[in-house]
């Protein structure tokens, strides 16, 4: 039997806290969402001032990254040349969803950020993942 790594409630909270801190440093109000490896929600936080749609968008970015096992930006780039891909999925082709990988490169979940530019969202997600990696 093989055991798969997973994110627990503490990991999800630490990711959210790190993302909110990074967004504060960037000067942007965001929503951060964490999903498990199956794309199901584990945690969500919307900062004061974040847009109303950011909660749904962050969750969908996290789900997309978890299920694709790749950053959501990858799908955005593929859809640009093959828009028919959108008809086959409920994925969100927008940058800002980043998978969280365990030591053996297995995806344990993902984080989705919404509220900044695509680059800001990805940078905040990467910062949060880095804080989780450095926190253990």
Secondary structure, 3 states (H helix, E strand, C coil): CCCCCCCCHHHHHHHHHHHHHHHHHHCCCCEEEEEECCCCEEEEEECCCCCCCHHHHHHHHHHHHHHHCCCHHHHHHHHHHCHHHHHHCCCCCCCCEEEEECCCCCEEEEEEEECCCHHHHHHHHHHHHHHHHHHC
